Amino acid sequence: MRLRAALLTAAIAAMAVTALSTPAQAASWVFIGVYTSKYNCIDAGQQYVREGFSQYDCSGSPGYYELWVR
């Protein structure tokens, strides 16, 4: 019985450490800002990916492109 309790405690602790080590930006999309050209939006999005985010999205229409990262 003690062995089972110890294994269960270790498993719960391992799951907690795994959950806490997930970066916050991986959880959801984060709004960065608005750009007047798609080129500038893409350039900024690529910079955020180089700095550690996994993905970017430039959506909008000419003159108003929103940059979202996660």
Biopython code that builds the backbone (N, CA, C, O; Angstrom):
import numpy as np
from Bio.PDB.StructureBuilder import StructureBuilder

atoms = [
    (1, "MET", "N", (0.812, -1.184, 0.000)),
    (1, "MET", "CA", (0.000, 0.000, 0.000)),
    (1, "MET", "C", (0.863, 1.259, 0.000)),
    (1, "MET", "O", (0.548, 2.219, -0.702)),
    (2, "ARG", "N", (1.934, 1.269, 0.768)),
    (2, "ARG", "CA", (2.814, 2.429, 0.809)),
    (2, "ARG", "C", (3.500, 2.641, -0.528)),
    (2, "ARG", "O", (3.688, 3.778, -0.959)),
    (3, "LEU", "N", (3.872, 1.558, -1.183)),
    (3, "LEU", "CA", (4.528, 1.656, -2.485)),
    (3, "LEU", "C", (3.583, 2.276, -3.504)),
    (3, "LEU", "O", (3.996, 3.129, -4.290)),
    (4, "ARG", "N", (2.341, 1.865, -3.503)),
    (4, "ARG", "CA", (1.351, 2.417, -4.431)),
    (4, "ARG", "C", (1.143, 3.909, -4.160)),
    (4, "ARG", "O", (1.048, 4.695, -5.102)),
    (5, "ALA", "N", (1.071, 4.307, -2.898)),
    (5, "ALA", "CA", (0.904, 5.719, -2.545)),
    (5, "ALA", "C", (2.120, 6.529, -2.971)),
    (5, "ALA", "O", (1.978, 7.652, -3.454)),
    (6, "ALA", "N", (3.310, 5.972, -2.798)),
    (6, "ALA", "CA", (4.526, 6.676, -3.206)),
    (6, "ALA", "C", (4.584, 6.837, -4.718)),
    (6, "ALA", "O", (4.966, 7.900, -5.209)),
    (7, "LEU", "N", (4.211, 5.801, -5.467)),
    (7, "LEU", "CA", (4.203, 5.886, -6.925)),
    (7, "LEU", "C", (3.168, 6.895, -7.422)),
    (7, "LEU", "O", (3.422, 7.649, -8.361)),
    (8, "LEU", "N", (2.008, 6.898, -6.782)),
    (8, "LEU", "CA", (0.964, 7.850, -7.154)),
    (8, "LEU", "C", (1.419, 9.285, -6.885)),
    (8, "LEU", "O", (1.192, 10.172, -7.708)),
    (9, "THR", "N", (2.050, 9.512, -5.752)),
    (9, "THR", "CA", (2.561, 10.841, -5.420)),
    (9, "THR", "C", (3.624, 11.280, -6.415)),
    (9, "THR", "O", (3.629, 12.433, -6.846)),
    (10, "ALA", "N", (4.522, 10.375, -6.785)),
    (10, "ALA", "CA", (5.575, 10.700, -7.757)),
    (10, "ALA", "C", (4.978, 11.013, -9.131)),
    (10, "ALA", "O", (5.443, 11.923, -9.816)),
    (11, "ALA", "N", (3.965, 10.274, -9.528)),
    (11, "ALA", "CA", (3.320, 10.512, -10.819)),
    (11, "ALA", "C", (2.624, 11.865, -10.846)),
    (11, "ALA", "O", (2.693, 12.581, -11.845)),
    (12, "ILE", "N", (1.957, 12.218, -9.758)),
    (12, "ILE", "CA", (1.285, 13.516, -9.684)),
    (12, "ILE", "C", (2.311, 14.646, -9.716)),
    (12, "ILE", "O", (2.096, 15.660, -10.379)),
    (13, "ALA", "N", (3.410, 14.479, -9.013)),
    (13, "ALA", "CA", (4.461, 15.497, -9.020)),
    (13, "ALA", "C", (5.066, 15.655, -10.415)),
    (13, "ALA", "O", (5.342, 16.775, -10.844)),
    (14, "ALA", "N", (5.271, 14.555, -11.119)),
    (14, "ALA", "CA", (5.822, 14.615, -12.476)),
    (14, "ALA", "C", (4.866, 15.339, -13.428)),
    (14, "ALA", "O", (5.304, 16.121, -14.271)),
    (15, "MET", "N", (3.568, 15.080, -13.295)),
    (15, "MET", "CA", (2.590, 15.766, -14.147)),
    (15, "MET", "C", (2.550, 17.256, -13.843)),
    (15, "MET", "O", (2.391, 18.063, -14.759)),
    (16, "ALA", "N", (2.691, 17.639, -12.584)),
    (16, "ALA", "CA", (2.672, 19.053, -12.209)),
    (16, "ALA", "C", (3.875, 19.781, -12.788)),
    (16, "ALA", "O", (3.743, 20.900, -13.284)),
    (17, "VAL", "N", (5.045, 19.157, -12.729)),
    (17, "VAL", "CA", (6.250, 19.772, -13.292)),
    (17, "VAL", "C", (6.102, 19.929, -14.793)),
    (17, "VAL", "O", (6.492, 20.962, -15.338)),
    (18, "THR", "N", (5.555, 18.944, -15.474)),
    (18, "THR", "CA", (5.344, 19.017, -16.921)),
    (18, "THR", "C", (4.378, 20.139, -17.273)),
    (18, "THR", "O", (4.614, 20.878, -18.229)),
    (19, "ALA", "N", (3.313, 20.275, -16.527)),
    (19, "ALA", "CA", (2.330, 21.327, -16.801)),
    (19, "ALA", "C", (2.917, 22.709, -16.571)),
    (19, "ALA", "O", (2.618, 23.634, -17.325)),
    (20, "LEU", "N", (3.739, 22.869, -15.557)),
    (20, "LEU", "CA", (4.328, 24.163, -15.260)),
    (20, "LEU", "C", (5.437, 24.548, -16.228)),
    (20, "LEU", "O", (5.739, 25.732, -16.373)),
    (21, "SER", "N", (6.046, 23.577, -16.890)),
    (21, "SER", "CA", (7.148, 23.895, -17.790)),
    (21, "SER", "C", (6.673, 24.305, -19.180)),
    (21, "SER", "O", (7.492, 24.710, -20.006)),
    (22, "THR", "N", (5.380, 24.213, -19.460)),
    (22, "THR", "CA", (4.845, 24.646, -20.741)),
    (22, "THR", "C", (4.836, 26.164, -20.787)),
    (22, "THR", "O", (4.291, 26.799, -19.884)),
    (23, "PRO", "N", (5.437, 26.776, -21.836)),
    (23, "PRO", "CA", (5.460, 28.236, -21.897)),
    (23, "PRO", "C", (4.062, 28.833, -21.998)),
    (23, "PRO", "O", (3.160, 28.229, -22.578)),
    (24, "ALA", "N", (3.894, 30.001, -21.438)),
    (24, "ALA", "CA", (2.585, 30.655, -21.444)),
    (24, "ALA", "C", (2.131, 30.992, -22.852)),
    (24, "ALA", "O", (0.937, 30.925, -23.144)),
    (25, "GLN", "N", (3.080, 31.363, -23.753)),
    (25, "GLN", "CA", (2.655, 31.750, -25.089)),
    (25, "GLN", "C", (2.163, 30.570, -25.916)),
    (25, "GLN", "O", (1.541, 30.773, -26.959)),
    (26, "ALA", "N", (2.425, 29.351, -25.481)),
    (26, "ALA", "CA", (1.952, 28.194, -26.227)),
    (26, "ALA", "C", (0.465, 27.952, -25.996)),
    (26, "ALA", "O", (-0.166, 27.210, -26.748)),
    (27, "ALA", "N", (-0.087, 28.559, -24.983)),
    (27, "ALA", "CA", (-1.467, 28.277, -24.612)),
    (27, "ALA", "C", (-2.482, 28.916, -25.557)),
    (27, "ALA", "O", (-3.459, 28.267, -25.932)),
    (28, "SER", "N", (-2.276, 30.159, -25.944)),
    (28, "SER", "CA", (-3.275, 30.832, -26.769)),
    (28, "SER", "C", (-2.620, 31.938, -27.597)),
    (28, "SER", "O", (-1.445, 32.257, -27.416)),
    (29, "TRP", "N", (-3.398, 32.507, -28.499)),
    (29, "TRP", "CA", (-2.911, 33.589, -29.351)),
    (29, "TRP", "C", (-2.799, 34.876, -28.540)),
    (29, "TRP", "O", (-3.636, 35.166, -27.685)),
    (30, "VAL", "N", (-1.746, 35.640, -28.826)),
    (30, "VAL", "CA", (-1.497, 36.917, -28.152)),
    (30, "VAL", "C", (-1.481, 38.017, -29.203)),
    (30, "VAL", "O", (-0.745, 37.930, -30.186)),
    (31, "PHE", "N", (-2.289, 39.050, -28.999)),
    (31, "PHE", "CA", (-2.332, 40.178, -29.931)),
    (31, "PHE", "C", (-1.112, 41.060, -29.711)),
    (31, "PHE", "O", (-0.819, 41.448, -28.580)),
    (32, "ILE", "N", (-0.393, 41.380, -30.802)),
    (32, "ILE", "CA", (0.806, 42.211, -30.710)),
    (32, "ILE", "C", (0.512, 43.641, -31.129)),
    (32, "ILE", "O", (0.837, 44.579, -30.402)),
    (33, "GLY", "N", (-0.101, 43.816, -32.296)),
    (33, "GLY", "CA", (-0.367, 45.170, -32.749)),
    (33, "GLY", "C", (-0.874, 45.200, -34.171)),
    (33, "GLY", "O", (-1.141, 44.162, -34.775)),
    (34, "VAL", "N", (-1.004, 46.428, -34.708)),
    (34, "VAL", "CA", (-1.526, 46.655, -36.053)),
    (34, "VAL", "C", (-0.419, 47.248, -36.911)),
    (34, "VAL", "O", (0.322, 48.125, -36.466)),
    (35, "TYR", "N", (-0.312, 46.766, -38.137)),
    (35, "TYR", "CA", (0.692, 47.241, -39.086)),
    (35, "TYR", "C", (-0.010, 47.752, -40.344)),
    (35, "TYR", "O", (-1.073, 47.258, -40.719)),
    (36, "THR", "N", (0.602, 48.751, -40.993)),
    (36, "THR", "CA", (-0.015, 49.351, -42.175)),
    (36, "THR", "C", (0.308, 48.595, -43.454)),
    (36, "THR", "O", (-0.355, 48.795, -44.472)),
    (37, "SER", "N", (1.328, 47.720, -43.419)),
    (37, "SER", "CA", (1.629, 46.919, -44.609)),
    (37, "SER", "C", (1.805, 45.459, -44.203)),
    (37, "SER", "O", (2.258, 45.155, -43.099)),
    (38, "LYS", "N", (1.445, 44.580, -45.099)),
    (38, "LYS", "CA", (1.573, 43.143, -44.820)),
    (38, "LYS", "C", (3.045, 42.761, -44.661)),
    (38, "LYS", "O", (3.384, 41.892, -43.858)),
    (39, "TYR", "N", (3.917, 43.417, -45.433)),
    (39, "TYR", "CA", (5.358, 43.147, -45.345)),
    (39, "TYR", "C", (5.862, 43.410, -43.920)),
    (39, "TYR", "O", (6.576, 42.579, -43.358)),
    (40, "ASN", "N", (5.501, 44.550, -43.334)),
    (40, "ASN", "CA", (5.943, 44.878, -41.977)),
    (40, "ASN", "C", (5.364, 43.911, -40.948)),
    (40, "ASN", "O", (6.041, 43.548, -39.986)),
    (41, "CYS", "N", (4.127, 43.498, -41.147)),
    (41, "CYS", "CA", (3.488, 42.551, -40.235)),
    (41, "CYS", "C", (4.211, 41.198, -40.269)),
    (41, "CYS", "O", (4.499, 40.617, -39.223)),
    (42, "ILE", "N", (4.498, 40.709, -41.465)),
    (42, "ILE", "CA", (5.199, 39.432, -41.610)),
    (42, "ILE", "C", (6.604, 39.527, -41.024)),
    (42, "ILE", "O", (7.061, 38.607, -40.346)),
    (43, "ASP", "N", (7.285, 40.631, -41.282)),
    (43, "ASP", "CA", (8.633, 40.829, -40.754)),
    (43, "ASP", "C", (8.636, 40.784, -39.229)),
    (43, "ASP", "O", (9.490, 40.136, -38.625)),
    (44, "ALA", "N", (7.679, 41.472, -38.612)),
    (44, "ALA", "CA", (7.582, 41.462, -37.150)),
    (44, "ALA", "C", (7.206, 40.069, -36.643)),
    (44, "ALA", "O", (7.741, 39.616, -35.631)),
    (45, "GLY", "N", (6.298, 39.394, -37.330)),
    (45, "GLY", "CA", (5.907, 38.041, -36.921)),
    (45, "GLY", "C", (7.072, 37.072, -36.957)),
    (45, "GLY", "O", (7.226, 36.245, -36.058)),
    (46, "GLN", "N", (7.894, 37.169, -37.996)),
    (46, "GLN", "CA", (9.066, 36.298, -38.088)),
    (46, "GLN", "C", (10.063, 36.591, -36.972)),
    (46, "GLN", "O", (10.725, 35.684, -36.467)),
    (47, "GLN", "N", (10.165, 37.858, -36.592)),
    (47, "GLN", "CA", (11.052, 38.213, -35.483)),
    (47, "GLN", "C", (10.554, 37.593, -34.171)),
    (47, "GLN", "O", (11.357, 37.093, -33.383)),
    (48, "TYR", "N", (9.257, 37.623, -33.935)),
    (48, "TYR", "CA", (8.709, 36.995, -32.728)),
    (48, "TYR", "C", (8.955, 35.488, -32.726)),
    (48, "TYR", "O", (9.218, 34.910, -31.672)),
    (49, "VAL", "N", (8.873, 34.850, -33.882)),
    (49, "VAL", "CA", (9.156, 33.412, -33.961)),
    (49, "VAL", "C", (10.624, 33.150, -33.641)),
    (49, "VAL", "O", (10.943, 32.188, -32.943)),
    (50, "ARG", "N", (11.517, 33.999, -34.143)),
    (50, "ARG", "CA", (12.941, 33.838, -33.823)),
    (50, "ARG", "C", (13.214, 34.018, -32.338)),
    (50, "ARG", "O", (14.177, 33.463, -31.808)),
    (51, "GLU", "N", (12.367, 34.796, -31.663)),
    (51, "GLU", "CA", (12.576, 35.054, -30.243)),
    (51, "GLU", "C", (11.892, 34.042, -29.327)),
    (51, "GLU", "O", (11.979, 34.164, -28.105)),
    (52, "GLY", "N", (11.214, 33.043, -29.896)),
    (52, "GLY", "CA", (10.696, 31.972, -29.046)),
    (52, "GLY", "C", (9.241, 31.596, -29.230)),
    (52, "GLY", "O", (8.820, 30.544, -28.749)),
    (53, "PHE", "N", (8.466, 32.414, -29.905)),
    (53, "PHE", "CA", (7.088, 32.015, -30.174)),
    (53, "PHE", "C", (7.090, 30.967, -31.285)),
    (53, "PHE", "O", (8.042, 30.889, -32.061)),
    (54, "SER", "N", (6.042, 30.171, -31.366)),
    (54, "SER", "CA", (6.036, 29.071, -32.325)),
    (54, "SER", "C", (5.343, 29.421, -33.632)),
    (54, "SER", "O", (5.588, 28.769, -34.647)),
    (55, "GLN", "N", (4.481, 30.434, -33.631)),
    (55, "GLN", "CA", (3.670, 30.700, -34.816)),
    (55, "GLN", "C", (3.202, 32.147, -34.805)),
    (55, "GLN", "O", (3.034, 32.745, -33.743)),
    (56, "TYR", "N", (2.991, 32.710, -36.004)),
    (56, "TYR", "CA", (2.420, 34.045, -36.101)),
    (56, "TYR", "C", (1.342, 34.061, -37.176)),
    (56, "TYR", "O", (1.292, 33.186, -38.040)),
    (57, "ASP", "N", (0.478, 35.076, -37.106)),
    (57, "ASP", "CA", (-0.581, 35.227, -38.100)),
    (57, "ASP", "C", (-0.813, 36.709, -38.349)),
    (57, "ASP", "O", (-1.029, 37.480, -37.413)),
    (58, "CYS", "N", (-0.766, 37.101, -39.614)),
    (58, "CYS", "CA", (-1.072, 38.468, -40.033)),
    (58, "CYS", "C", (-2.405, 38.427, -40.771)),
    (58, "CYS", "O", (-2.498, 37.876, -41.868)),
    (59, "SER", "N", (-3.416, 39.001, -40.176)),
    (59, "SER", "CA", (-4.728, 39.006, -40.807)),
    (59, "SER", "C", (-5.222, 40.436, -40.919)),
    (59, "SER", "O", (-4.861, 41.299, -40.119)),
    (60, "GLY", "N", (-6.044, 40.670, -41.912)),
    (60, "GLY", "CA", (-6.602, 42.001, -42.082)),
    (60, "GLY", "C", (-6.734, 42.362, -43.545)),
    (60, "GLY", "O", (-6.806, 41.496, -44.418)),
    (61, "SER", "N", (-6.762, 43.641, -43.790)),
    (61, "SER", "CA", (-6.907, 44.152, -45.149)),
    (61, "SER", "C", (-5.862, 45.244, -45.365)),
    (61, "SER", "O", (-5.236, 45.692, -44.404)),
    (62, "PRO", "N", (-5.663, 45.678, -46.604)),
    (62, "PRO", "CA", (-4.632, 46.691, -46.872)),
    (62, "PRO", "C", (-4.765, 47.908, -45.953)),
    (62, "PRO", "O", (-5.831, 48.510, -45.828)),
    (63, "GLY", "N", (-3.649, 48.241, -45.321)),
    (63, "GLY", "CA", (-3.616, 49.371, -44.409)),
    (63, "GLY", "C", (-3.901, 49.019, -42.962)),
    (63, "GLY", "O", (-3.709, 49.856, -42.080)),
    (64, "TYR", "N", (-4.360, 47.783, -42.691)),
    (64, "TYR", "CA", (-4.707, 47.383, -41.331)),
    (64, "TYR", "C", (-4.478, 45.880, -41.175)),
    (64, "TYR", "O", (-5.382, 45.082, -41.423)),
    (65, "TYR", "N", (-3.280, 45.498, -40.768)),
    (65, "TYR", "CA", (-2.939, 44.087, -40.568)),
    (65, "TYR", "C", (-2.659, 43.852, -39.088)),
    (65, "TYR", "O", (-1.787, 44.498, -38.506)),
    (66, "GLU", "N", (-3.389, 42.938, -38.487)),
    (66, "GLU", "CA", (-3.197, 42.590, -37.083)),
    (66, "GLU", "C", (-2.202, 41.455, -36.975)),
    (66, "GLU", "O", (-2.286, 40.477, -37.717)),
    (67, "LEU", "N", (-1.262, 41.579, -36.055)),
    (67, "LEU", "CA", (-0.280, 40.533, -35.797)),
    (67, "LEU", "C", (-0.661, 39.803, -34.525)),
    (67, "LEU", "O", (-0.826, 40.407, -33.465)),
    (68, "TRP", "N", (-0.800, 38.477, -34.652)),
    (68, "TRP", "CA", (-1.090, 37.589, -33.535)),
    (68, "TRP", "C", (0.028, 36.543, -33.462)),
    (68, "TRP", "O", (0.462, 36.037, -34.497)),
    (69, "VAL", "N", (0.492, 36.217, -32.268)),
    (69, "VAL", "CA", (1.526, 35.190, -32.096)),
    (69, "VAL", "C", (1.090, 34.206, -31.026)),
    (69, "VAL", "O", (0.245, 34.497, -30.180)),
    (70, "ARG", "N", (1.704, 33.022, -31.095)),
    (70, "ARG", "CA", (1.554, 32.041, -30.001)),
    (70, "ARG", "C", (2.758, 31.152, -29.977)),
    (70, "ARG", "O", (2.847, 30.254, -29.139)),
]
sb = StructureBuilder()
sb.init_structure("model")
sb.init_model(0)
sb.init_chain("A")
sb.init_seg("    ")
for serial, (resi, resn, name, xyz) in enumerate(atoms, 1):
    if name == "N":
        sb.init_residue(resn, " ", resi, " ")
    sb.init_atom(name, np.array(xyz, "f"), 0.0, 1.0, " ", f" {name:<3s}", serial, name[0])
structure = sb.get_structure()
